[in-house]
């Protein structure tokens, strides 16, 4: 399971005294634990649920990164970039733009979608990507495809 790998990597980071990785994995472990507590007593997250927690954490880090960049805090931008890189290791590889475009085209054809069917196409495409593409990227590509 993914949580087992994260715990093993956390232990390894402790042994190697890798502070940035250790801090990041501790925060991730806490987020996973909080999600498990929300689900109920003795609940263990599935790999998909764990990936959702990781994606949420990365999204929060990206939002923070934007704020740090706007504030001119390059030290915090660099730290946040490293944390995102550490967490990204636990997610499946993102779809390339060509793969994503193919999924979008398939969804448009299947739905017979027009420009006003943006929501339907988004729903279909996001269901197929299974978290392997960022929502904003999908949204931009769907808009572009529906306009043409």
N, C-alpha and C positions, 0 to 999 in steps of 0.2 A: 504494500500500500504506500501511497505517496506520503502520508504522515509519518510512516516508519522511516522512509528515506530522509525526510526533513529532520527527524530526531537524530538519526545516525550522522547526518552532516553537521548538526548542531554540536554533537559530542566531539566530532572530529575538529571542528572550529575551536572548541574549548582546548583540546589537546595541543593544537597548533598555535594557540594564542592569537588567532586571527580576529582581532577586535571588530572590524567593520562587518564581517560575515556573521560573527557571533551575535552582535547586537541586532542585525537585521533578522536573523533566524529566531532569535528570542521574541522579537515583536511579532513575527509571523506565527510562532507557536502560541503566543497569547491570543492572537486573533482567531486562530483555529479553536483554541480552548473556549473562547467566548461564544463562538458559533455553536460548538457542541453543547454548551450549557443552555443556550437559547432553545435548542432542540429538545432538551429534556435530560433527565438523569441517565447516566451511563450510555449516552448516545455517542456513536463514533461517526464522523463524517466520511462519506464515500470519497473516492478520488475526484469525482466531478464536483462535489460540494467543496472539497479542499481547493480545487483549481479556481472555483468561484471566489473563495476567500482571497486567494493569491491575486487574482485579477482585480478585486476590489482594492487590495492594498497597493497594487501598482498604480491604479487610477488615482488614489489619494496622493501617492508620491508624485505623480505627474502634475497634479493640481498644485501641490506644494512647490514643485520645481518652478512652475510658471511664476508663482508669487516671489520666490527667491530671486529669479532672474529679473523680474520687474523691480525688485528692491536693490539690485546690484550686488547681491551676495553670492559671488562666484564660488566661495568655499562651500556653501550649502547646496548650490547647484551640483557641484562635483560629487558631494556626499550622496545626494539624492540619486544621481545617475548611477553611482555604484550600487546603491540599494536596489534600484530597479533591475540592474544587470544580475544581481545575486538572485532576486526573486524570479526573474524570467527563466532561469534554468529549470524550474519546476513545472513550466507550462509547455504544452505541445508547440511545435514550431508553427509560426504564423503562416497563413496562406500568402503566396506571392500575389502581386497585383493581377497577373494573368489568370491565375487560378480563381481569384475572386471575381474577376470580370466574367469568366466562363460561368460561374455559379449564378451571377446576376442575370446574364443573358438567358440561361436555362429557366430561371424563375419567371422572367418576363414572358418568355415564350409559353410556358406552361399556363400562366395566369391570363395570357392575352392582355397584358397590362398596358395601360396608357399613362400619360403624364399624371393623371389624378389618382393613380393607384399606388402611390409611393409607399403608403403604410403596409399594404398587402405584400408588396415586393420585399420590403425591409423585413417583415415578419418571416417570409419564406426563406430569405437568404440567411438571416441570423440563425434560423433553425438548422440550416445546413452547415454553417461554419463551426458550430459547437464551440464558440469562444476562441477560435483560432484567427479571428480578425477583429480589430478594434471597431466599435460601433460607429465612430465618427468617420473612419475611413470608408466603411461600407456605405454609410449615408451619402457621402460625397460621390462615390462611384455610382450608386443607384440614381441619384439626381442627374448626374451627367448622362447616364445611359437612357433614362426616360425622356430627356430633352432631345436627344438625337434621333 
